[in-house]
Amino acid sequence: MSSPVLFDIQPCENNKFIGIATLNKQDALNAIDLEMVNLLLLQLQAWQQNDEIAVVMIDSRGDKAFCAGGDVVAMYRAMSESAGDRAKGHQQSNITIPNLLETFFSQEYRLDYLIHTFTKPILLWGNGIIMGGGLGLMAGASHRIVTESSRIAMPEASIGLYPDVGGSWFLNKMPAGVGRFLGITGASIDCHDAIYANLADHIIDHADKLDLLRKMKSVSWTQSHQQNADLLHNLCKQFSQAEREGNLQNHREMLADIDKNENVSTYIEALQNIDSTGDKWLKKAQSSLTYSSPITMHLVFEQLRRGRELSLAECFKMELIMSCRCATYGEFQEGVRALLIDKDRNPNWAFSSTSDVDKQTIEQFFESPWAQNAHPLRDL
């Protein structure tokens, strides 16, 4: 039980099997690290090639979290140890990317891309906290389950990063204004919001997980991946709970309205000026703007603008450039320090407000640090 990811194969009818991958770091809320990414990547690749595996299930140990994100503390240590000038606004063309971060982000995005493009059905059981890297695992699965305790967020703005792991793709697939709002504020959403935001497919009680798995094992899976996907969908529907309007849907007109602001500063101003009296969820989202990185908020705007015209593979390639640039600029390092290392919650951001951020600074984050045809994800 010491492995950070557990793998199992359960027999079904017709000599078919279910491959089950279980995140196994519940004391760390199943935060994903490089070892876990590599284990998942290799096993999913093997299961995709194995004709006896009809369906894959991705789960986690513990009831608190599916996955609370990536191991950013390890990334902080790597950034701290890396040589290079961390001066604010430094031109980054000659800065060395910390090896751990380049390798982790490359492998993580490769894994996320594989889940998005997996030829067989993947059922992901998203119970509890699902943040950052956990949402990267969830977003691409063909059958995404949320439960009564699911709490989903992309809170990267508070640590000087940005909503990566495919956010350039899936945030753009949400209803009007939702993706930008979630990326800017890091607002937490529940299972009903997740359905509305196109991040989940079914709401199922967490207590029904084992019963669902038992019924999956009794299914006569076929050779057709599409037929198997349909069989799994119909089975999930048997357990699905009724949906209702959540915070996102209740605020859909407001989100669509402020989304008309194509300038970062006017968007922030419009959001802050909304009367949130008696609305704890909106008030919390507004308060997040006061301690989030001004650079990150610009990055959210720019990644979504560029992402609209990109393929899934191109989104991941762009995000790898952005993430490696974040690893060298210093904003990400400072954000993690303030929130998780020193815990003073007083980050010294490179800019004091979004209006101070110049275009040249943001352009740096989209300039590839690799020579032509040397991008680590060039084969996607």
C-alpha atoms as one frame of an Amber mdcrd trajectory, in Angstrom:
protein
   0.000   0.000   0.000   3.066   2.285  -0.106   2.796   3.139  -3.780   1.335
   6.637  -4.412  -0.928   5.121  -7.075  -2.535   1.697  -6.724  -3.530  -0.350
  -9.759  -6.011  -3.206  -9.913  -7.836  -5.208 -12.574 -11.385  -6.448 -11.925
 -12.908  -9.235 -14.077 -16.217  -8.698 -15.888 -18.416 -10.643 -18.272 -17.161
 -11.754 -21.717 -13.601 -12.092 -20.398 -13.272  -8.320 -20.199 -11.711  -6.346
 -17.355 -11.926  -2.973 -15.625  -8.600  -1.276 -14.982  -8.705   0.725 -11.740
  -6.162   3.410 -10.816  -6.402   4.792  -7.278  -4.531   7.858  -6.054  -2.996
   6.858  -2.731  -1.659   9.906  -0.884  -4.682  10.751   1.223  -2.615  12.446
   3.964  -1.564  14.956   1.278  -5.097  15.110  -0.155  -3.765  13.028  -3.053
  -1.723  15.962  -4.377  -0.107  14.716  -7.557   3.664  14.624  -8.021   6.019
  13.465 -10.772   6.127   9.853  -9.574   2.332   9.630  -9.628   2.151  11.222
 -13.072   4.666   8.766 -14.495   2.928   5.769 -12.917  -0.452   6.817 -14.308
   0.936   7.620 -17.728   2.640   4.265 -18.175  -0.321   2.249 -16.880  -2.928
   4.080 -18.937  -0.809   3.635 -22.051  -0.592  -0.086 -21.318  -4.335  -0.400
 -20.657  -5.147   1.433 -23.861  -3.212  -1.211 -25.810  -4.677  -4.150 -23.868
  -7.761  -5.488 -25.688  -8.979  -7.219 -22.517  -9.420  -3.878 -20.720 -12.843
  -2.511 -21.648 -13.163   0.371 -19.189 -10.836   2.335 -16.919 -11.764   3.855
 -13.561  -9.699   6.570 -11.841 -10.411   6.918  -8.131  -8.700   8.013  -4.910
  -8.280   6.832  -1.357  -9.911   8.806   1.429 -13.148  10.761   1.556 -11.719
  14.288   1.705 -10.220  14.725  -1.732  -9.872  13.215  -5.150  -6.814  15.396
  -5.759  -6.046  18.799  -4.254  -3.629  19.790  -7.023   0.060  19.447  -7.753
   2.921  19.246  -5.275   3.770  22.944  -5.459   5.929  22.807  -2.315   8.381
  20.529  -4.150   8.252  22.945  -7.082   9.015  25.841  -4.730  12.123  24.093
  -3.452  13.284  23.456  -7.006  12.723  27.086  -7.978  14.547  28.285  -4.843
  17.536  26.087  -5.592  17.668  27.024  -9.254  20.328  29.524 -10.221  19.252
  32.653 -12.044  18.209  36.222 -11.558  14.766  36.467  -9.957  14.570  40.254
 -10.320  11.137  41.621 -11.096  10.498  42.055 -14.765  13.741  40.337 -15.753
  13.968  39.346 -19.402  13.933  35.560 -19.264  15.523  34.454 -22.512  18.684
  33.069 -20.882  17.207  31.768 -17.628  17.428  28.050 -16.953  14.141  26.297
 -16.231  14.335  24.149 -13.069  14.531  20.572 -14.326  11.875  19.272 -11.927
   9.304  21.768 -13.150   9.997  21.301 -16.855   9.810  17.533 -16.446   6.734
  17.578 -14.203   4.697  19.938 -16.366   5.704  18.090 -19.547   4.672  14.716
 -18.154   1.549  16.033 -16.446   0.245  17.623 -19.638   1.112  14.486 -21.600
  -0.965  12.483 -19.109  -3.864  14.942 -19.254  -3.786  14.867 -23.053  -3.849
  11.063 -23.003  -6.961  11.102 -20.785  -8.681  13.557 -23.151  -7.893  11.377
 -26.168  -8.161   7.920 -24.549  -9.874   5.509 -26.912 -11.688   3.602 -24.154
 -14.206   4.930 -21.624 -12.681   6.420 -18.476 -14.894   6.808 -15.415 -13.393
   9.310 -12.988 -14.810   9.378  -9.461 -14.445  13.012  -8.382 -15.333  13.028
  -4.704 -14.286  15.775  -2.304 -11.684  18.408  -3.157 -10.696  18.650  -6.821
  -8.264  21.450  -7.538  -5.611  22.338 -10.091  -3.895  19.162 -11.229  -6.827
  17.109  -9.979  -9.103  18.967 -12.369  -6.584  18.274 -15.125  -7.131  14.545
 -14.550 -10.881  14.956 -14.366 -11.592  17.324 -17.257 -10.687  14.913 -20.036
 -12.349  11.749 -18.742 -15.280  10.474 -20.782 -17.506   9.822 -17.737 -16.911
  12.348 -14.966 -18.655  11.675 -11.669 -19.114  14.277  -8.945 -20.665  13.682
  -5.551 -22.474  15.620  -2.858 -19.110  16.650  -1.352 -17.281  17.651  -4.535
 -15.566  21.036  -4.290 -13.836  22.152  -7.471 -11.561  25.151  -7.981  -8.668
  26.489 -10.019  -7.050  28.772  -7.381  -3.741  29.324  -9.174  -4.099  33.124
  -9.194  -3.404  33.096  -5.457   0.019  31.502  -6.007   1.127  33.415  -9.069
   0.493  30.636 -11.567  -2.603  30.402 -13.823  -5.273  27.729 -14.575  -3.180
  25.259 -16.545  -3.676  21.466 -17.066  -5.813  22.196 -20.119  -7.629  25.231
 -18.725  -7.021  27.039 -22.010  -9.248  24.377 -23.550 -11.930  23.487 -21.002
 -12.480  26.972 -19.554 -13.337  28.082 -23.087 -16.003  25.327 -23.314 -18.057
  26.724 -20.438 -21.167  28.940 -20.598 -20.629  32.639 -21.277 -18.417  34.287
 -18.675 -17.950  31.209 -16.494 -14.445  30.165 -17.567 -12.912  33.604 -17.202
 -14.599  34.152 -13.830 -13.369  30.827 -12.419  -9.860  31.407 -13.732  -9.625
  34.956 -12.388 -11.186  34.366  -8.968 -10.446  30.706  -8.229 -14.021  30.467
  -6.943 -15.079  27.094  -5.537 -17.998  25.279  -7.148 -20.066  22.260  -6.107
 -21.414  19.248  -7.981 -24.334  21.158  -9.504 -22.056  23.947 -10.711 -19.735
  21.305 -12.179 -22.526  19.947 -14.373 -23.449  23.458 -15.535 -19.803  24.315
 -16.277 -19.334  21.168 -18.417 -16.810  19.737 -15.969 -18.905  16.729 -14.934
 -21.467  14.362 -16.437 -23.275  12.755 -13.492 -23.970  13.487  -9.823 -23.866
  10.237  -7.839 -23.902   9.743  -4.074 -20.461   8.796  -2.791 -22.039   5.921
  -0.868 -23.071   4.344  -4.189 -19.542   3.961  -5.545 -19.065   0.303  -4.658
 -22.549  -0.596  -5.902 -21.787   1.116  -9.207 -18.527  -0.786  -9.497 -20.298
  -4.070  -8.794 -22.760  -3.378 -11.588 -19.923  -2.381 -13.919 -18.412  -5.823
 -13.339 -21.672  -7.480 -14.398 -21.822  -5.678 -17.749 -21.110  -7.644 -20.922
 -18.626  -5.210 -22.419 -18.093  -5.347 -26.167 -15.216  -4.837 -28.595 -16.624
  -1.422 -29.526 -15.339   1.485 -27.476 -18.381   3.580 -28.405 -20.817   0.847
 -27.376 -18.953   0.480 -24.095 -19.137   4.234 -23.553 -22.900   4.087 -24.102
 -23.253   1.144 -21.728 -21.324   3.009 -19.056 -23.372   6.169 -19.563 -26.644
   4.265 -19.184 -25.341   2.588 -16.038 -24.304   5.921 -14.522 -27.750   7.323
 -15.295 -29.271   4.656 -13.060 -27.401   6.188 -10.111 -27.582   9.854 -11.128
 -29.098  12.335  -8.699 -31.292  15.274  -9.637 -29.560  18.486 -10.633 -30.417
  21.952  -9.370 -29.161  25.453  -9.987 -25.892  26.274  -8.260 -24.044  29.539
  -7.726 -22.796  29.763 -11.296 -26.214  29.321 -12.834 -27.793  31.710 -10.336
 -25.274  34.346 -11.435 -25.254  33.501 -15.150 -26.556  36.889 -16.317 -23.995
  38.766 -14.233 -21.142  36.533 -15.445 -22.114  36.990 -19.078 -22.436  40.735
 -18.609 -19.039  41.381 -16.999 -17.440  39.048 -19.537 -18.058  41.710 -22.170
 -15.101  43.587 -20.654 -12.140  42.576 -22.806  -9.735  44.643 -20.712  -8.409
  43.026 -17.523  -8.633  46.142 -15.371 -12.180  47.042 -16.446 -13.250  43.417
 -15.884 -11.840  43.474 -12.344 -13.476  46.837 -11.659 -16.843  45.620 -12.953
 -16.677  42.504 -10.796 -15.675  44.420  -7.685 -18.498  46.926  -8.176 -21.248
  44.302  -8.068 -23.257  44.456  -4.854 -22.583  41.186  -3.018 -24.502  42.021
   0.149 -25.876  38.771   1.538 -24.056  36.720  -1.114 -21.179  34.935   0.649
 -20.048  33.060  -2.466 -19.760  36.176  -4.625 -18.222  38.210  -1.819 -15.504
  35.576  -1.372 -14.813  35.619  -5.113 -14.497  39.408  -5.018 -12.154  39.312
  -2.012  -9.822  36.914  -3.837  -9.011  39.690  -6.295  -7.234  41.669  -3.587
  -4.487  39.065  -3.038  -4.213  37.428  -6.460  -1.291  38.070  -8.761  -1.933
  40.888 -11.270   0.244  39.005 -13.762  -1.855  35.868 -13.355  -5.044  37.759
 -14.078  -3.528  39.026 -17.321  -2.376  35.496 -18.166  -5.914  34.174 -17.731
  -7.249  36.730 -20.187  -4.514  36.037 -22.723  -4.549  32.228 -22.479  -8.311
  32.140 -23.023  -8.095  34.584 -25.916  -5.411  32.517 -27.627  -6.943  29.190
 -26.632 -10.148  29.863 -28.559  -8.269  29.330 -31.818  -6.106  26.382 -30.730
  -6.516  22.619 -30.841  -6.308  20.603 -27.615  -2.698  19.653 -28.338  -1.799
  23.260 -29.116  -3.344  24.371 -25.821  -1.116  22.004 -23.871   1.934  23.104
 -25.842   1.155  26.746 -25.100   0.602  26.001 -21.426   3.936  24.222 -21.119
   5.629  27.376 -22.399   3.621  29.494 -19.950   4.291  27.222 -16.967   8.031
  27.041 -17.599   8.110  30.817 -17.906   6.227  31.068 -14.598   8.901  28.829
 -13.090  11.618  31.340 -14.001   9.912  34.708 -13.548   9.626  34.531  -9.748
   5.902  35.281  -9.341   4.982  31.613  -8.877   7.771  31.106  -6.365   6.694
  34.160  -4.369   3.056  33.094  -4.379   3.839  29.644  -2.996   6.141  31.165
  -0.377   3.460  33.510   0.905   0.644  30.956   0.977   2.310  27.644   1.836
   5.898  28.176   3.045   6.043  31.255   5.288   2.240  31.436   5.338   2.240
  35.190   5.847  -0.360  35.580   3.038   1.460  38.737   1.987   3.003  38.065
  -1.424   5.314  40.683  -2.887   3.933  40.578  -6.416   5.940  42.068  -9.273
   3.136  44.593  -9.936   0.753  46.221  -7.499  -2.248  46.244  -9.836  -3.393
  44.915 -13.182  -3.168  48.395 -14.701   0.575  48.447 -13.976   1.311  45.281
 -15.968   2.783  46.080 -19.372   2.174  44.117 -22.560   5.839  43.161 -22.956
   5.846  41.397 -19.597   2.866  39.237 -20.575   4.314  38.462 -24.011   7.354
  36.897 -22.300   5.162  34.145 -20.902   4.215  32.998 -24.406   7.720  32.970
 -25.900   9.075  29.443 -26.207  12.292  28.853 -24.245  13.222  25.969 -26.538
  14.899  25.946 -29.890  12.735  25.362 -32.934  11.389  21.771 -33.083  12.638
  21.103 -29.544   9.362  21.605 -27.664   8.946  18.687 -25.187   5.348  18.125
 -26.367   6.042  18.471 -30.100   4.810  14.914 -30.731   1.272  15.440 -29.367
